[in-house]
Amino acid sequence: MRLAKRIAESGVASRREAERLIEAGRIMVDGQVVKTPVFFVTDASLILIDGKSIPPNSEEIIIWKFYKPRGVITTKKDPQDRKTVFDFLKHIDRRLLYIGRLDYNSEGLLLFTNNGKVAQKMELPSTGLKRVYRARVIGHISEEKIQILKNGVIIEGIKYRVFEIKMDERQRGQANFWISMTLQEGKNREVRKVMEYVGCSVNRLIRISYGPFSLGNLPPGDVQQAFPLETKKLLNILKFR
């Protein structure tokens, strides 16, 4: 496979970051400095970045669950010097890749892994991994509006389809209420956009599950390694290995 892809799958860097490292001459393969991204390697190739070898493909796949608080940005470095998710993970001594984003004002379950291939597959709509959110909504929503969202709507040329919406019957008819919403793709600001489409606004948004992983009782700002059975279930879903 291509060198940049192999590096991304190791979890050391994203493919784009790997290409920049290659162009900077910071990567060696079997003792040779490589300066072109059009370079192919095998599992037997010795790949060094700044003199350090990347993890082998056989490295154990680990998933971490993190409760991203509101007011924290999902990125490695922020030009505005805002707090990032990685500020909470400095005690984990390995390269981490986040799986799916949560915007600045959203909170809840954000997953990390040490394996780039797993991260890429989890974000593909074709895997069918569902994302479940709890949203506090201002406005009025009817069965008709719910059905519209389930059938799919087009906003600025992009189609959105909500897989499932549940509302507490005790809150029906109120102008400030909680709903549970299940998505299969997780497009940028999807929950907020579809609710705005039907005349509602979201003032709090929490992701409570992603595929086989749930937020549980994890408090904001905390991280924990997923249980082996959860990770095994994911790898079976992805048909990984």
C-alpha positions in Angstrom: 0.0 0.0 0.0 1.0 3.6 -0.3 3.4 4.9 2.4 1.1 7.7 3.6 -1.8 5.2 4.0 0.4 2.8 6.0 1.4 5.6 8.3 -2.2 6.7 8.8 -3.3 3.1 9.7 -0.6 2.9 12.3 -2.2 5.9 14.1 0.9 7.9 14.1 -0.4 10.6 11.8 -3.3 11.3 9.5 -2.8 10.6 5.8 -2.5 14.3 5.1 0.0 14.8 7.9 2.0 11.8 6.6 2.2 13.3 3.2 3.6 16.6 4.7 6.2 14.6 6.6 7.2 12.7 3.5 7.6 16.0 1.5 9.7 17.4 4.4 12.1 14.4 4.1 11.4 13.2 7.6 10.6 9.6 6.7 12.9 6.7 5.9 11.9 3.4 4.5 14.5 0.6 4.8 17.2 3.1 5.2 16.2 5.3 2.3 14.8 8.9 2.7 11.5 9.1 0.8 10.3 12.4 -0.5 7.4 11.4 -2.7 4.0 10.3 -1.5 3.8 7.9 -4.5 5.8 5.3 -2.7 4.6 1.8 -1.9 5.5 -0.4 1.2 4.7 -3.8 2.6 4.2 -5.0 6.1 7.9 -6.0 6.2 9.1 -2.5 5.4 10.9 -0.6 8.2 9.4 2.8 8.4 11.1 5.5 10.5 9.7 9.0 11.3 12.4 11.3 12.6 14.4 8.1 13.4 11.6 6.4 15.3 9.8 3.3 13.9 6.0 3.3 13.5 3.9 0.7 15.3 3.4 -2.6 13.4 0.0 -3.5 11.9 -0.3 -6.2 14.6 -0.5 -3.6 17.4 -3.5 -4.2 19.7 -6.5 -2.1 18.7 -7.7 0.1 21.6 -10.7 2.4 21.8 -11.0 5.1 24.4 -14.3 6.8 25.4 -14.2 10.5 26.3 -16.9 12.8 27.5 -16.2 16.0 25.6 -17.5 19.0 27.6 -19.1 22.0 26.0 -16.8 24.8 25.1 -14.0 22.4 24.0 -12.9 22.1 20.4 -12.3 18.8 18.6 -8.9 19.3 17.1 -5.2 18.8 17.9 -4.2 22.5 17.9 -6.5 25.6 17.8 -5.2 28.8 16.3 -7.5 30.7 18.7 -5.8 29.0 21.6 -9.1 27.5 22.9 -9.1 24.3 25.0 -9.0 21.2 22.8 -10.0 17.6 23.5 -6.3 16.6 23.6 -5.7 18.8 26.6 -7.6 16.2 28.6 -5.7 13.2 27.2 -2.0 14.1 27.8 -1.6 11.2 30.3 -2.2 8.7 27.5 1.2 7.9 26.1 0.5 7.2 22.5 -0.8 8.8 19.3 -4.6 9.1 19.4 -7.1 9.6 16.5 -10.6 10.9 17.2 -13.5 9.2 15.5 -16.2 11.7 14.3 -16.3 15.2 15.6 -18.4 17.1 18.1 -18.8 20.8 17.5 -17.7 23.4 20.0 -21.1 23.8 21.8 -21.9 20.0 21.7 -20.9 17.5 24.4 -20.9 13.8 25.1 -19.3 10.7 23.7 -16.2 11.2 21.6 -14.2 8.1 20.7 -10.4 7.8 20.1 -8.3 4.9 18.8 -4.7 4.1 18.1 -5.6 2.6 14.7 -6.1 4.8 11.6 -7.9 2.1 9.6 -10.5 1.6 12.3 -11.1 5.4 12.6 -11.6 5.7 8.9 -14.0 2.7 8.7 -16.1 3.9 11.7 -16.8 7.3 10.0 -18.1 5.7 6.8 -21.9 5.7 6.4 -21.7 2.3 4.8 -20.8 0.7 8.1 -24.3 1.5 9.5 -23.0 2.6 12.9 -25.7 4.6 14.6 -25.1 7.8 16.6 -27.7 8.6 19.3 -28.1 12.1 20.7 -30.1 13.7 23.4 -31.2 17.2 22.5 -32.9 19.9 24.5 -35.1 21.7 22.0 -37.0 25.0 22.0 -40.0 25.2 19.8 -43.0 23.0 18.9 -42.7 19.6 17.1 -45.5 17.5 15.7 -45.8 14.0 14.4 -45.9 15.6 10.9 -42.6 17.3 11.4 -41.1 14.1 12.8 -42.2 12.2 9.7 -40.7 14.9 7.5 -37.3 14.4 9.1 -37.6 10.6 8.9 -38.4 10.8 5.2 -35.4 13.0 4.6 -34.9 16.8 3.9 -32.5 18.7 1.7 -30.7 21.7 3.3 -28.4 23.7 1.1 -28.1 20.9 -1.4 -27.3 18.2 1.2 -29.8 15.5 2.1 -30.3 14.7 5.8 -32.4 11.8 7.1 -33.1 11.1 10.8 -33.3 7.4 11.5 -35.4 7.7 14.6 -36.8 10.4 16.9 -38.3 9.8 20.4 -39.9 12.4 22.6 -41.0 12.0 26.2 -44.8 11.8 26.2 -44.9 13.9 29.4 -43.3 16.8 27.5 -45.4 16.6 24.4 -46.9 20.1 23.6 -44.3 21.9 25.7 -42.0 24.6 24.1 -38.9 23.4 25.9 -38.4 19.6 25.7 -35.8 16.8 25.4 -35.7 14.4 22.4 -33.6 11.4 21.5 -32.4 11.3 17.9 -30.6 8.5 16.1 -28.5 9.2 13.0 -26.5 7.0 10.7 -24.1 9.5 9.1 -23.3 12.3 11.6 -22.9 15.1 9.1 -21.6 18.5 10.3 -24.1 20.1 12.8 -26.7 17.7 11.5 -29.0 17.7 14.6 -29.0 21.5 14.8 -29.7 21.9 11.1 -32.6 19.5 10.8 -34.3 20.9 13.9 -33.9 24.4 12.5 -35.5 23.1 9.3 -38.7 22.4 11.2 -38.7 25.6 13.1 -37.0 24.5 16.4 -33.6 25.3 17.9 -31.3 23.2 20.0 -29.8 24.7 23.2 -28.1 21.6 24.5 -26.8 18.6 22.6 -25.3 15.4 24.0 -24.1 12.4 22.1 -24.8 9.4 24.2 -23.7 6.5 22.0 -21.8 5.7 18.8 -22.1 2.1 17.5 -21.6 -0.4 20.3 -20.1 2.3 22.7 -22.2 4.3 25.1 -21.5 7.2 27.3 -22.8 5.5 30.5 -22.0 7.4 33.7 -18.7 8.9 32.4 -18.5 12.5 33.7 -17.6 15.5 31.6 -13.8 15.7 30.9 -13.1 12.1 31.8 -11.7 9.3 29.6 -11.7 5.6 30.0 -10.6 2.6 27.9 -13.5 0.8 26.3 -14.2 -2.7 27.5 -12.6 -5.5 25.4 -16.1 -6.9 24.6 -17.2 -3.5 23.2 -14.1 -3.3 21.0 -14.5 -6.9 19.9 -18.2 -6.2 18.9 -17.1 -3.2 16.9 -14.4 -5.1 15.0 -16.9 -7.8 14.2 -19.3 -5.1 12.8 -16.5 -3.6 10.7 -15.4 -7.1 9.6 -11.9 -6.1 10.7 -9.2 -8.7 10.5 
